[in-house]
Amino acid sequence: MSEGDEGQIKGVRGVKSAARTVALLELLAARGDRPARLDELATELGVPRSSMYQLLQTLVDCRWVRTDVTGSLYGIGIRALLAGTSYLDTDRRVRVIRPYLDEASDALGETIHLARFDDPDVVYLATRESHEYVRTISRVGRRVPAHAGALGKALLAERSNAELSLPAEPFTALTDNTHTDRASLLADLEQVRERGYSIEHEETVPGIAGFGFALRYDAPAIDAISCSVPLARLTVDHESRIVSVMREVQSKIETLLAPSSGAPDWR
């Protein structure tokens, strides 16, 4: 990138203050229930302490960031929830797919997910919890590295190996079974392409298996659905039933959301 092009995205010069604000909000969101101090945030983002303080106070006033009674700890604010909820409520695809998540959940009694590819991760957009006592751990808005788990592998397999922008090795490991190198991941993705869906065994959560199905109303697909099931309940017959039901639901969703005019094609 030349000096004149630095800070530009698709021909538009980036606004430094906006980029800094987004980076701060994403950092606070990623920390979850671990609030941060001013010095931590300034150091992490490489911003002068005085500038970070001014930015934080502005966002606290707007309720995008919250602080404790001492004013020394900072976390993501309620306005971020409102923005995230709006994203889900205004996404036509999510609205269309939700009833089919219910259908799969009712038929299988297991946890069903909808997620979207946000390179290098997948983000959970909707979840239907298992009817059984033993459940998987999930929540809308959760981010998981695409190389780890059924949803991400189903979506990565929709792209050629040359198109994959994989992280530096070793990849982040969520469990002992997570792929941590390119060779093993690519071998798995080839099996996904041949099979038509992905399988994981304890790659994201110990004791949990998953089956992922890309939704091919985009090319390459950016959305996928999955079924998560505790290994203790995963018999051969149950696995066959899961694949059958999920393939049927996949087909119904793809038929309804085939490309058509009249709705924005979000990217």
C-alpha positions as CSV (number, residue, x, y, z in Angstrom):
1,M,0.0,0.0,0.0
2,S,1.4,3.4,-1.0
3,E,1.6,6.3,1.3
4,G,-1.3,8.0,-0.5
5,D,-3.5,5.0,-0.2
6,E,-2.8,4.4,3.5
7,G,-6.0,4.4,5.6
8,Q,-8.2,4.0,2.5
9,I,-10.8,1.2,2.1
10,K,-12.2,0.6,-1.3
11,G,-11.1,4.0,-2.4
12,V,-12.5,5.9,0.6
13,R,-10.1,7.3,3.2
14,G,-10.9,5.9,6.6
15,V,-11.9,8.2,9.4
16,K,-9.4,7.7,12.2
17,S,-11.8,8.6,15.1
18,A,-14.5,6.3,13.8
19,A,-12.1,3.4,13.4
20,R,-10.8,4.0,16.9
21,T,-14.4,4.0,18.3
22,V,-15.3,0.8,16.5
23,A,-12.1,-0.9,17.7
24,L,-12.8,0.1,21.3
25,L,-16.4,-1.2,21.2
26,E,-15.3,-4.4,19.7
27,L,-12.6,-4.8,22.3
28,L,-15.0,-4.2,25.2
29,A,-17.5,-6.6,23.6
30,A,-14.9,-9.3,23.2
31,R,-14.0,-9.1,26.9
32,G,-17.5,-10.1,27.9
33,D,-17.8,-10.0,31.7
34,R,-14.2,-8.8,32.2
35,P,-14.4,-5.0,32.6
36,A,-11.3,-3.1,31.5
37,R,-9.3,-0.1,33.0
38,L,-8.4,3.0,31.1
39,D,-4.7,2.1,30.9
40,E,-5.5,-1.4,29.6
41,L,-7.6,0.0,26.8
42,A,-5.1,2.7,25.9
43,T,-2.3,0.1,25.7
44,E,-4.2,-2.5,23.8
45,L,-5.3,-0.1,21.1
46,G,-2.1,2.0,21.1
47,V,-4.0,5.2,21.9
48,P,-2.7,8.0,24.2
49,R,-4.2,7.8,27.6
50,S,-5.8,11.3,27.4
51,S,-7.4,10.5,24.1
52,M,-8.8,7.2,25.3
53,Y,-10.2,8.9,28.4
54,Q,-12.1,11.5,26.2
55,L,-13.4,8.8,23.9
56,L,-14.6,6.6,26.8
57,Q,-16.4,9.6,28.5
58,T,-18.2,10.4,25.2
59,L,-19.3,6.8,24.8
60,V,-20.4,6.6,28.5
61,D,-22.5,9.7,28.0
62,C,-24.1,8.0,25.0
63,R,-24.5,4.7,26.9
64,W,-22.5,2.7,24.3
65,V,-20.0,2.1,27.2
66,R,-20.8,1.8,30.9
67,T,-18.6,2.4,33.9
68,D,-18.7,1.4,37.6
69,V,-19.4,3.7,40.5
70,T,-15.7,4.5,40.8
71,G,-15.4,5.5,37.2
72,S,-12.4,3.2,36.8
73,L,-13.8,0.2,35.1
74,Y,-15.4,0.1,31.6
75,G,-17.6,-2.4,29.8
76,I,-19.9,-2.5,26.8
77,G,-23.1,-0.5,27.2
78,I,-26.8,-1.1,26.6
79,R,-26.8,0.8,23.3
80,A,-24.7,-2.0,21.8
81,L,-27.5,-4.4,22.7
82,L,-30.1,-2.2,20.9
83,A,-27.9,-2.1,17.8
84,G,-27.4,-5.9,17.8
85,T,-31.1,-6.5,18.3
86,S,-31.9,-4.2,15.4
87,Y,-29.5,-6.2,13.2
88,L,-31.4,-9.4,13.9
89,D,-34.9,-7.9,13.7
90,T,-34.3,-6.3,10.4
91,D,-32.6,-9.2,8.7
92,R,-35.2,-10.9,6.5
93,R,-33.2,-14.2,6.3
94,V,-33.1,-14.6,10.1
95,R,-36.9,-14.0,10.2
96,V,-37.5,-16.6,7.5
97,I,-35.2,-19.2,9.0
98,R,-36.4,-19.0,12.7
99,P,-39.5,-21.2,12.2
100,Y,-37.3,-23.9,10.6
101,L,-35.0,-23.9,13.5
102,D,-38.1,-24.6,15.6
103,E,-39.1,-27.4,13.2
104,A,-35.7,-29.0,13.5
105,S,-35.6,-28.6,17.3
106,D,-39.1,-30.1,17.7
107,A,-38.1,-33.1,15.4
108,L,-34.8,-33.8,17.0
109,G,-35.0,-32.5,20.6
110,E,-31.4,-31.1,20.2
111,T,-29.9,-27.7,20.1
112,I,-30.1,-26.0,16.7
113,H,-28.1,-23.0,15.6
114,L,-28.0,-20.4,12.8
115,A,-24.7,-18.6,12.2
116,R,-23.2,-16.2,9.7
117,F,-19.6,-16.1,8.4
118,D,-17.7,-13.1,9.5
119,D,-14.2,-13.9,8.5
120,P,-12.3,-15.3,10.3
121,D,-15.2,-16.3,12.6
122,V,-18.8,-17.4,12.6
123,V,-21.3,-15.4,14.6
124,Y,-24.4,-17.1,16.1
125,L,-27.6,-15.4,15.0
126,A,-30.2,-17.7,16.5
127,T,-30.4,-20.7,18.8
128,R,-33.1,-23.2,19.8
129,E,-32.1,-25.0,22.9
130,S,-32.3,-28.8,23.5
131,H,-35.4,-30.2,25.1
132,E,-33.2,-32.5,27.1
133,Y,-31.7,-31.8,30.5
134,V,-28.1,-32.0,29.2
135,R,-27.7,-29.0,27.0
136,T,-24.9,-27.3,25.0
137,I,-23.6,-23.9,25.9
138,S,-24.7,-21.3,23.4
139,R,-25.8,-17.7,23.0
140,V,-26.7,-15.3,20.2
141,G,-23.8,-13.1,19.3
142,R,-21.2,-15.6,20.3
143,R,-18.2,-15.7,18.0
144,V,-16.3,-18.9,17.2
145,P,-13.2,-19.2,14.9
146,A,-14.4,-20.7,11.6
147,H,-11.8,-23.4,11.7
148,A,-13.3,-24.8,14.9
149,G,-16.6,-26.6,14.8
150,A,-19.4,-27.7,12.5
151,L,-20.8,-24.3,11.4
152,G,-17.5,-22.8,10.4
153,K,-16.3,-25.9,8.6
154,A,-19.5,-26.1,6.6
155,L,-18.9,-22.6,5.4
156,L,-15.2,-22.9,4.8
157,A,-15.8,-25.9,2.7
158,E,-18.0,-23.8,0.3
159,R,-14.8,-22.0,-0.7
160,S,-11.8,-23.4,-2.6
161,N,-8.6,-23.9,-0.7
162,A,-7.1,-20.9,-2.6
163,E,-9.9,-18.6,-1.3
164,L,-9.4,-19.5,2.3
165,S,-7.8,-16.8,4.5
166,L,-6.7,-19.0,7.4
167,P,-4.9,-17.6,10.5
168,A,-1.3,-18.2,11.2
169,E,-0.4,-21.7,12.5
170,P,-1.0,-22.9,15.0
171,F,-4.7,-22.1,14.9
172,T,-6.4,-21.2,18.1
173,A,-7.5,-24.4,19.9
174,L,-10.8,-24.3,21.9
175,T,-10.4,-28.0,22.9
176,D,-7.8,-30.8,22.4
177,N,-9.8,-31.8,19.2
178,T,-9.7,-28.4,17.4
179,H,-7.8,-28.3,14.2
180,T,-4.6,-26.3,14.8
181,D,-2.8,-26.7,11.4
182,R,-3.7,-26.1,7.8
183,A,-3.1,-29.7,6.6
184,S,-5.5,-31.3,9.0
185,L,-8.2,-28.7,8.4
186,L,-8.0,-28.9,4.6
187,A,-8.2,-32.7,4.8
188,D,-11.4,-32.3,6.9
189,L,-12.9,-29.7,4.5
190,E,-12.4,-32.1,1.6
191,Q,-14.5,-34.7,3.5
192,V,-17.1,-32.0,4.1
193,R,-17.3,-31.3,0.4
194,E,-17.7,-35.0,-0.5
195,R,-20.2,-35.6,2.3
196,G,-22.2,-32.4,1.8
197,Y,-22.2,-31.4,5.5
198,S,-19.6,-31.1,8.3
199,I,-19.1,-33.1,11.4
200,E,-17.3,-32.2,14.6
201,H,-16.5,-34.1,17.7
202,E,-15.6,-32.0,20.7
203,E,-13.9,-29.3,18.6
204,T,-15.6,-26.3,20.3
205,V,-17.0,-27.8,23.6
206,P,-15.9,-31.0,25.3
207,G,-18.5,-33.7,25.2
208,I,-20.4,-32.1,22.3
209,A,-20.7,-33.2,18.6
210,G,-22.1,-31.1,15.8
211,F,-23.4,-31.4,12.3
212,G,-23.2,-28.3,10.0
213,F,-25.1,-27.5,6.8
214,A,-24.3,-24.5,4.6
215,L,-27.3,-22.5,3.3
216,R,-26.6,-22.0,-0.4
217,Y,-28.7,-19.1,-1.3
218,D,-25.4,-17.2,-1.6
219,A,-22.4,-18.2,-3.5
220,P,-20.3,-18.9,-1.6
221,A,-22.6,-19.4,1.3
222,I,-22.3,-17.1,4.3
223,D,-25.0,-18.7,6.5
224,A,-25.2,-22.2,8.0
225,I,-27.3,-24.2,10.4
226,S,-26.2,-26.9,12.7
227,C,-27.4,-29.4,15.2
228,S,-25.3,-29.9,18.5
229,V,-25.7,-33.0,20.5
230,P,-24.0,-34.4,23.6
231,L,-21.9,-37.5,22.7
232,A,-23.7,-39.4,25.4
233,R,-26.8,-39.2,23.3
234,L,-25.3,-39.7,19.9
235,T,-26.1,-43.2,18.6
236,V,-25.8,-44.3,15.0
237,D,-29.6,-44.1,14.6
238,H,-29.8,-40.7,16.1
239,E,-27.0,-39.4,13.9
240,S,-28.8,-40.7,10.8
241,R,-32.0,-39.0,12.0
242,I,-30.1,-35.7,12.6
243,V,-28.7,-35.7,9.1
244,S,-32.0,-36.5,7.5
245,V,-34.0,-33.8,9.3
246,M,-31.3,-31.1,8.9
247,R,-31.0,-31.8,5.2
248,E,-34.7,-31.5,4.8
249,V,-34.7,-28.2,6.7
250,Q,-31.7,-27.0,4.7
251,S,-33.6,-27.7,1.5
252,K,-36.7,-25.8,2.6
253,I,-34.8,-22.7,3.7
254,E,-32.7,-22.6,0.5
255,T,-35.9,-22.9,-1.6
256,L,-37.6,-20.0,0.3
257,L,-34.5,-17.7,0.2
258,A,-33.5,-18.4,-3.4
259,P,-32.2,-15.1,-5.0
260,S,-35.0,-12.8,-5.9
261,S,-35.6,-9.1,-6.5
262,G,-37.1,-6.6,-4.1
263,A,-34.9,-7.3,-1.0
264,P,-31.5,-5.8,-0.3
265,D,-28.6,-8.2,-1.0
266,W,-26.6,-7.4,2.1
267,R,-22.8,-7.9,2.1
